[in-house]
Amino acid sequence: MKLFLQFLKEESLIEAIKPNEVLIKMRSDKRDPSKEVPTFIFDPRAILRAVRKLLSDTAKKAAAGAYIDGNTSIVNKKTSQTMAYFKVGQTLKDIAKDIEAWTEKNKDLFIKKDKPTIDVQSDTRVIITTDDETAKVMKKEIHNSKAKIQVRIMKRKEGAKVYIDTADKDGLDKAIDQVKEILQ
């Protein structure tokens, strides 16, 4: 039994799809042999695995978690947008080119954003996304217990989030002005 399970896990069982192989062909329908319907030649999951091998790094990030929707298209999981449509006679290279083109149009979704952002949550709270060094500078310059301006830093994988809480709107406006001055 162990040998059988090991055999099932082997990579050799995964269908190897060559870049120039046709993915969808017209075949006769099982119910009505006089009609022809488009059918996948390979398993859809194997197609997605093979396409990912042909993509650039940015396109691989875009295709992460992509799925085949109704045997007609590849859909991006994050945005729910169609990345590529399947057509009869299309090859693996054609699908990869379509995904690369879609990624090029939407590349701002998959590239790291280094620009700091200021997000005003309410009249007394603002959240700033920035790098670690700038976050420390903000805390040193803005934090003031007497004026009831509290600054907290939450570290993230890439950079940090700075939470600024104040007692009133005027204190928040002053803090935001200081933040803008620091970020310039």
ZAMARGU-4260 file (C-alpha; in steps of 0.2 Angstrom, whole numbers, plus 5000, padded with zeros to 4 digits):
<rodrens>
0) 5000/5000/5000 | 5014/5012/5004 | 5022/5009/4987 | 5005/5013/4979 | 5003/5029/4988
5) 5021/5034/4984 | 5018/5030/4966 | 5002/5042/4966 | 5013/5056/4973 | 5026/5055/4960
10) 5028/5070/4948 | 5028/5058/4933 | 5009/5056/4935 | 5007/5075/4932 | 5003/5078/4914
15) 5017/5087/4905 | 5010/5099/4893 | 5021/5106/4880 | 5020/5125/4876 | 5014/5122/4858
20) 5001/5109/4861 | 4983/5113/4858 | 4973/5114/4874 | 4955/5113/4867 | 4949/5104/4852
25) 4932/5101/4844 | 4925/5083/4848 | 4909/5075/4845 | 4896/5077/4859 | 4893/5061/4869
30) 4874/5064/4869 | 4872/5069/4851 | 4886/5063/4840 | 4881/5074/4826 | 4886/5089/4836
35) 4904/5095/4840 | 4908/5103/4856 | 4924/5111/4862 | 4933/5100/4875 | 4949/5101/4885
40) 4963/5089/4880 | 4971/5091/4897 | 4965/5092/4915 | 4962/5111/4919 | 4972/5110/4935
45) 4987/5104/4924 | 4984/5118/4912 | 4986/5131/4926 | 5002/5122/4933 | 5010/5122/4916
50) 5005/5140/4912 | 5013/5146/4928 | 5030/5139/4922 | 5029/5150/4907 | 5025/5166/4916
55) 5037/5180/4922 | 5038/5184/4940 | 5025/5198/4940 | 5013/5187/4930 | 5016/5173/4942
60) 5011/5184/4957 | 4995/5189/4947 | 4991/5171/4943 | 4993/5165/4961 | 4977/5158/4966
65) 4969/5160/4948 | 4956/5148/4944 | 4947/5141/4928 | 4929/5148/4928 | 4916/5137/4919
70) 4929/5130/4907 | 4929/5146/4897 | 4942/5158/4906 | 4956/5160/4919 | 4950/5172/4933
75) 4961/5181/4945 | 4957/5177/4963 | 4961/5194/4970 | 4951/5205/4958 | 4939/5192/4950
80) 4944/5199/4933 | 4946/5188/4918 | 4964/5186/4914 | 4962/5175/4898 | 4949/5166/4888
85) 4950/5149/4881 | 4947/5147/4862 | 4947/5131/4851 | 4964/5128/4844 | 4973/5139/4857
90) 4990/5134/4864 | 4998/5135/4881 | 5009/5149/4874 | 4994/5159/4869 | 4986/5158/4886
95) 5003/5163/4894 | 5004/5178/4882 | 4986/5183/4887 | 4990/5182/4905 | 5006/5193/4903
100) 4996/5206/4893 | 4983/5207/4907 | 4996/5208/4920 | 5005/5222/4911 | 4988/5232/4910
105) 4985/5229/4929 | 5003/5228/4935 | 5000/5241/4949 | 4990/5228/4958 | 5005/5216/4960
110) 5020/5228/4962 | 5025/5233/4980 | 5019/5251/4984 | 5033/5261/4993 | 5024/5277/4993
115) 5017/5281/5011 | 4998/5283/5013 | 4988/5293/5025 | 4971/5286/5029 | 4960/5297/5040
120) 4948/5284/5049 | 4938/5297/5060 | 4939/5314/5068 | 4952/5307/5081 | 4961/5294/5072
125) 4973/5293/5056 | 4983/5278/5050 | 4999/5280/5040 | 5007/5266/5030 | 5026/5269/5029
130) 5043/5262/5032 | 5051/5258/5049 | 5063/5273/5050 | 5050/5286/5045 | 5038/5278/5058
135) 5051/5280/5072 | 5054/5298/5067 | 5035/5301/5067 | 5033/5294/5085 | 5047/5305/5091
140) 5041/5321/5084 | 5022/5319/5085 | 5019/5309/5101 | 5014/5321/5115 | 5005/5314/5131
145) 5001/5332/5138 | 4992/5337/5122 | 4983/5319/5121 | 4991/5314/5105 | 4996/5296/5105
150) 5007/5288/5092 | 5008/5269/5090 | 5019/5259/5078 | 5013/5242/5072 | 5026/5233/5062
155) 5021/5223/5046 | 5031/5212/5034 | 5034/5227/5023 | 5036/5243/5033 | 5025/5249/5047
160) 5008/5256/5051 | 5007/5271/5062 | 4991/5274/5072 | 4989/5292/5078 | 4975/5295/5090
165) 4970/5312/5097 | 4957/5319/5109 | 4949/5331/5096 | 4949/5336/5078 | 4961/5351/5080
170) 4974/5340/5087 | 4972/5328/5073 | 4974/5342/5060 | 4990/5347/5068 | 4996/5329/5068
175) 4992/5327/5050 | 5001/5343/5045 | 5017/5337/5055 | 5016/5320/5046 | 5015/5328/5029
180) 5030/5339/5034 | 5040/5323/5039 | 5035/5314/5023 | 5041/5327/5011
</rodrens>
